């Protein structure tokens, strides 16, 4: 009985458009993060990572203005004062990986970008199984072949640049992140490697082909603008990362990009995914809905991290350090 129910569920799932599955993943992950952020006992244990998750050291406190110093919060040491649930959450929060595992996100992005290229050229089994399950769509409501190619290239560039920055600019650190952060981030980049082409299946060949067989049209005005946004946002984010890597620890950023924003590199990340959603929009649509769902995830995830950064700056440098600054979105948030 149970096995039959599972089999029926899997059969039904196999008929669902993969684009809807990807959108569901991005939006479900976004909603989960919002729920965790709204519950203080979960927020304090699971959302902060990197320097934001560590209480200030003696050295930090010595370099922190006296008006901004706070006493690090300690979890109760007396077991009798903690409920079974609290003890369980404390234990789960210790399941961490090194913060340097951020590199894995971009290795995953690059690997799967190349994986899907090989699957496309060779009409691989996984590619064919996905495309065969897609309901009939009108070609007019599909991404074009040039949109698929350009969006794929830009996503590969994004993953490669971020991997380079992690290797070249990351400083040795003892900070860690919750293992679920690592798993969710890895899953996000696997999903994004599919999101860049999933809405273009009607125009993709179902047999072995070569890149020479792609029918490419001259770039439209929308494509030109989206690529400019991508290049501009990537440049700003790169400059921010280079600058932040040059800072001595526990100092306030003075780079122009940080004049009005606490996390301008997060703003740039959001603009990068916005440009991809505009670039990959099927004819008649304003945005590519699958990539836009990924943008929702990025905005929520980075928006909450930007708030944690704001709190971190306030604790270590005082309210003046963030006065007049928005977290991530100019004039709004």
KEMI-614141 format. One line per 8 residues: for each residue x, y, z of C-alpha. Coordinates in steps of 0.5 Angstrom, whole numbers, plus 2048, in hexadecimal, padded with zeros to 3 digits. Each point is the difference from the previous one (the first is absolute). Layout:
X,Y,Z  ...
REM end
This chain:
800,800,800  805,805,802  805,7FE,7FA  7FA,801,7FB  7FF,807,803  807,802,7FF  800,7FD,7F9  7FA,804,7FE
803,806,803  807,7FF,7FC  7FC,7FF,7FA  7FC,806,801  806,804,802  804,7FE,7F9  7FA,803,7FC  801,807,804
804,805,7FC  807,801,803  800,807,7FF  7FA,800,806  804,7FB,804  806,805,800  7FC,806,801  7FC,7FC,806
807,7FF,803  803,807,800  7F9,803,803  800,7FA,805  807,801,802  7FE,808,800  7FA,7FF,805  804,7FB,804
805,805,801  7FB,806,802  7FD,7FB,805  807,7FE,803  801,808,801  7FA,801,803  801,7FC,806  805,803,804
802,7F9,803  802,7FD,7F9  802,807,7FD  806,800,806  802,7F9,7FF  800,7FF,7F8  800,806,7FC  806,804,802
807,7FD,7FD  807,802,7FF  802,806,805  7F9,802,801  7FF,7F9,804  806,801,804  800,804,807  805,806,800
807,7FD,802  804,804,806  804,803,7FA  7FA,803,7FC  7FD,803,807  806,803,801  800,804,7F9  7F8,801,801
7FE,807,802  7FD,7FF,807  7FA,803,7FF  7FE,7FA,7FB  803,7FB,804  7FB,7FA,802  801,7FA,804  800,7FA,7FC
7F9,7FC,801  802,7F9,804  7FB,7FA,7FF  7FE,7FD,807  805,7FB,803  7FC,7FD,805  7FC,7FA,7FC  7FA,801,805
7FF,807,7FD  7FF,7FD,7F9  7FA,7FD,7FD  801,7F9,7FC  7FF,804,7F9  805,806,802  805,7FA,801  7FE,7FD,7FA
801,807,7FC  806,801,803  803,7FA,7FE  7FE,801,7F9  803,806,7FF  807,7FD,802  7FF,7FC,7F9  805,805,7FC
805,800,7FB  805,805,7FE  7FE,807,7FD  806,7FE,7FB  7FB,7FB,7FD  7FC,806,7FD  805,7FE,7FA  7FC,7FA,7FF
7FA,804,7FE  804,803,7FA  803,7F9,7FE  7F9,7FD,800  7FE,806,7FC  806,7FF,7FB  7FF,7F8,800  7F9,800,7FE
800,806,7FB  805,7FB,7FC  7FC,7FA,802  7FA,803,7FC  804,802,7FA  803,7F9,800  7F9,7FD,800  7FD,805,7FB
805,7FF,7FB  800,7F8,801  7F8,800,801  802,7FC,807  7FB,7FC,803  7FF,805,806  7FF,805,7FB  7FB,7FC,7FC
7FC,7FE,806  7FF,807,803  7FE,803,7F9  7FB,7FA,7FE  7FC,801,807  7FF,807,7FE  7F9,801,7FD  7FF,803,7F9
801,808,800  800,805,7FB  806,801,7FD  7FE,808,800  800,7FF,807  807,7FD,801  807,803,801  804,801,7F9
806,7FC,7FF  804,806,801  7FD,802,806  802,7F9,803  807,801,7FE  801,807,802  7FD,7FE,807  804,7FA,801
806,804,7FE  7FF,805,805  7FE,7FB,806  807,7FC,7FE  803,807,800  7FD,802,807  802,7F9,803  807,801,7FE
801,807,802  7FD,7FE,807  805,7FA,801  806,804,7FE  7FE,805,805  7FF,7FB,805  807,7FD,7FF  804,807,7FE
7FD,804,806  7FD,7FC,805  804,800,807  802,7FB,804  7FA,7FF,805  7FD,7FC,806  7F9,802,7FF  7FB,7FA,7FE
7F9,800,7FD  7FA,7FB,801  800,7FA,7FC  7F9,802,7FE  803,806,7FD  805,7FC,7FC  7FB,7FB,7FD  7FB,806,7FE
805,804,7FD  803,7FA,7FC  7F8,7FE,7FE  7FF,807,7FE  806,800,7FB  7FE,7F9,7FD  7F9,803,7FF  803,806,7FD
804,7FC,7FB  7F9,7FD,7FD  7FC,807,801  804,803,7FB  7FD,7FB,7FA  7FA,7FD,803  7FB,805,7FD  804,7FF,7F9
7FE,7F8,7FF  7FC,801,7FA  805,803,7FC  806,7FB,802  801,7FA,7FC  7FF,7F9,803  805,7FD,7FC  808,801,800
802,806,7FD  806,805,800  800,808,802  801,801,7F9  7F8,7FE,7FF  7FE,805,805  7FC,806,7FC  802,806,803
7FD,807,7FE  803,807,801  7FF,802,808  7FA,804,801  800,807,804  7FD,7FC,806  806,7FB,800  805,806,7FF
7FD,803,806  800,7FA,804  808,7FE,7FE  802,808,802  7FC,7FF,807  804,7F9,801  806,803,7FE  7FF,806,805
7FE,7FC,806  805,7FB,7FF  806,806,800  7FD,803,806  7FF,7FA,804  808,7FE,7FE  802,807,802  7FD,7FF,807
803,7F9,801  807,802,7FE  7FF,806,805  7FD,7FC,806  806,7FB,7FF  805,806,801  7FC,802,806  804,7FF,807
7FB,7FC,804  7FB,803,804  800,807,7FC  7FA,804,7FD  800,800,7F9  801,807,7FD  800,7FE,7F8  7FB,805,7FC
7FB,7FA,7FF  7FF,7FF,808  7FF,807,801  7F8,7FF,7FF  800,7F9,801  802,7FB,805  800,7FA,7FB  801,803,7F9
803,7F9,7FE  7F9,7FD,801  7FD,805,7FC  804,7FF,7FA  7FF,7F8,801  7F8,802,800  802,804,7F9  803,7FA,7FD
7FA,7FB,801  7FC,806,7FE  804,801,7FA  7FF,7F8,7FE  7F9,800,801  7FF,806,7FB  805,7FD,7FB  7FC,7F9,801
7F9,802,7FF  7FC,7FC,7FB  7FD,805,7FB  7FA,803,802  802,800,808  804,805,804  804,7FB,803  802,7F9,800
7FC,7FD,806  804,7FB,802  806,804,801  7FC,806,803  7FE,7FB,805  808,7FF,802  800,807,800  7FB,800,806
804,7FB,803  806,804,7FF  7FD,807,803  7FD,7FC,806  806,7FD,802  805,806,7FF  7FB,804,803  800,7FD,806
807,7FF,800  801,807,7FF  7FC,802,806  804,7FB,804  806,804,7FE  7FD,807,802  7FF,7FD,807  807,7FD,800
803,807,7FE  7FB,803,805  803,7FC,806  807,801,7FE  801,807,7FE  7FA,803,802  7F9,804,7FD  805,805,7FD
803,7FB,7FB  7F9,7FE,7FC  7FD,807,801  7FD,802,7FA  801,7F9,7FC  7FB,7FC,7FD  801,7F8,801  800,7FE,7F9
7FB,804,7FB  801,807,7FF  7FB,805,804  7FB,7FA,801  804,7FA,805
REM end
